Amino acid sequence: MTTGKHPEPTAHDGPGPRTESPASKAIPPADEETKLATASPPNDRLAPAHDWPVPLPDCIRVERHGNLAVLTLDRPAKRNALNDDLVLALQAFFSTIPRDVQGVVMRGAGEHFCAGLDLNELKETTTAESFETSIIGQRLNDTVQFCRVPVIAVLHGAVIGGGLELAAAAHIRIAERSAYYALPEGTRGIFLGSGGSVRLPRLIGADAVIDMMLSGRVYDAEEAHNRLRLSQYLVEPGEGLDRALQLAARIARNAPLANFAVLQAIPRIVEQDPQAGLFTEMLMVGVAQGDDEAKRRLRDFLEHKKDKVRRS
């Protein structure tokens, strides 16, 4: 793990070419599409990403698994609570993902995913300072939601407050049965500040968010999965990382432009009025189907019947 101050990176959200730094070119190429669809990879195959394009501080850890990056929030003694340093480190990571990375798995070190904001940084803040904390949190979660590649969050232990806001920004959530969820902001006299008041009502419903904030209600993993549909997958304790790597590897085998279209267009279409949404959909059909890789895949399917959809 390389360490240092976090720079102000320039985000690159597009699927097209970009100028790569020497550090990013030094990262070895992906394995042959990282084919992990049937077997769980052992965790010791993760390799530290010493050649990430920018220096990253010790509060996060990045490892490579072929064309996937595994990002670990690494403040276990603080239950991975989000202080400004951690938020800025995550921003640096998501803004500098190398071209050969086709998926990100995000998890927490120790027994918890993330227990929310580090309240030690809030107890003496001014109004202006609270605005700044909210700005960097909102910017981070926007960057996660509109990341160039799919982001899969592995949730275990505490997923509270700002941690739940971060998880909500991911594209896919895999919950281990040890996970539990809460929004205690109301009971502590504060408010959601990292985009949660926008994302969470759309994800689990405004009534559920209001109840959690007012009453301090805690959901366990199974109830949140079955009633709130907060997670797409529910697994046993310790199984989340392997399941995430399998799923990320399968998604990485899709046409990159198709993945990009799904990640960028659908969140925007749901915010548009129906006619604008239909127009955006039409544009994305042209973009995706006009891609040479998409044409090759359609030919393979029609000529060789490859990748037929089958019952799981």
Order of alpha helices (4+ residues) and beta strands (2+ residues): alpha-beta-beta-beta-alpha-beta-alpha-beta-beta-alpha-beta-beta-alpha-alpha-beta-beta-alpha-alpha-alpha-alpha
